[in-house]
Amino acid sequence: MESENKNIKVPLISKIAYGFGDVGCNFSWMFVSNFLMIFYTDVFGISMSAVSALMLFSRFWDAINDPIVGGLTDKTKSRWGRYRPWLLFAAPATSLLLILAFWAHPDWPATAKVIYMVITYCLLVLGYTCVNIPYGTLCGAMTQNIDERAKINTSRSVAAMIAIGIINIITVPLISRLGANSAKTGYLSVAVIYGCIFAACHFFCFAKTKEVVMMPEKEKISIKVQLQAVLQNRPYLLALIGQVLFGFTLYGRNADVLYYFTYVEGSASYYTTYAMCIIIPSIIGAACFQPVFKKTNNKGRTASIFALLTGICMLALYFFNIKESAVMFYALSALTQFFFSGFNTAIYAIIPDCVEYGQWKTGLRNDGFQYAFVSLGNKVGMAIGTALLAALLGKFGYVANQPQNDAVLAVMKHCFSTIPGVLWIATAIVLFFYRLNRKRYNEIVEDLKNGKRG
């Protein structure tokens, strides 16, 4: 049954709708990753040490709930499929949790602030998990055609880059305008707007996508057995390592960006200019994944190329700043974003193909469970990157809303350029060893059709 869907073409409206799902994800998660930490420290009045501890603690929470949610999505049965119902019901709940995360008031007692931060953040992460895991897994259920999957993920990444560009351009001015009398009001108002966009995008994705790949009926399989199957899936393990490095590099840097422009460059307004310079390159870069993949016939190698070039550009950024060499700074930023966007498309295009490899290798198909560990790996990387940033800033004497000492400024600068640059090169090395190319994948799908195993 699965292979009958190998050559099914996915309608354009479905590709667009799937892309809108990532628009919604970014209006939630990129807003959180870019702005929540500075909201906690500079508006809500939480210490860097408390924020760092929260980031690490929340990953223990993820380690519990991500595999559970992934397993539940695999077992879901409904007239809408396994994964789409989660978009319908979990998205509005997550929108509410996003708003609650920014509901906090700076005048609360210190203990109340920390308790509120921990509860709302952990619930928000759980809500996002309940949307993002089924959303990510849905791609593999829409088709088994490797080129169609590449097109779906290109649509997803292009839409995501447009959304990220819009978020980066409008968020700081929106916060300033809506929070003219209170920064807290500005952040909360933006959270309400972005929460509504998050829900609407997932409703559209639910309405216009369809699950056509027939999943085998499952008996109850223990987590231990599923983990053993995952450990035999070499392409998946490489992709998982790539996701951990990706999360560490991307979200650690994202958390630093607003600090960097505010304190190193001297004004948060530069963030908007920076965002305007990178939006077009990010869209073009995302669209370039498919032609590069056609040349390499290997999504992992494609991701490796983009990661290497991203790292080189970030290392070069260390030597330039806006005050002395604005043209070079913005040009290198645009080039960095171009290559990053190609990587972002490639890394998510890899995951669905690993599912068929795992089924061929072990006889077990567990889409949701596998995507749950991808999500967990990404968030573990995010937690380590964000927690380390907070810990370093706290250690060297960061003081909110005040001029920073040289050591703090150096941390912010390195976290914007050299540290992520080195990590991108490490990511490129890992993904260079990904071997599941187009020819091999098609052979595996054909073997599954004929009931053969690896």
Buried (B, 14 or more C-beta within 10 A) or exposed (E): EBBEBBEBEBEEEBBBBBBBBBBBBBBBBBBBBBBBBBBBBBBBBBBBEBBBBBBBBBBEBBEEBBBBBBBBBBEBEEEBBBBBBBBBEBBBBBBBBBBBBBBBEEEBEEEEBBEBBBEBBBBBBBBBBBBBBBBBBBBBBBBBBBBBBBBBBBBBBBBBBBBBBBBBBBBBEBBBEBBEEEBBBBBBBBBBBBBBBBBBBBBBBBEBBBBBBEBEEEEEBEEEEBEEBBEBBBBBBBBBBBBBBBBBBBBBBBBBBBBBBBBBBEEBBBBBBBBEBBBBBBBBBBBBBBEBBEEBBBBBBBBBBBBBBBBBBBBBBBEBBBEEEBEBBBBBBBBBBBBBBBBBBBBBBBBBBBBBBBBBBBEBBBBBBBBBBBBBBBBBBBBBBBBBBBBBBBBBEBEBEEEBEEBBBBBBBBBBBBBBBBBBBBBBEBBBEBEBBBEBBBEBBEBBBEEEEE
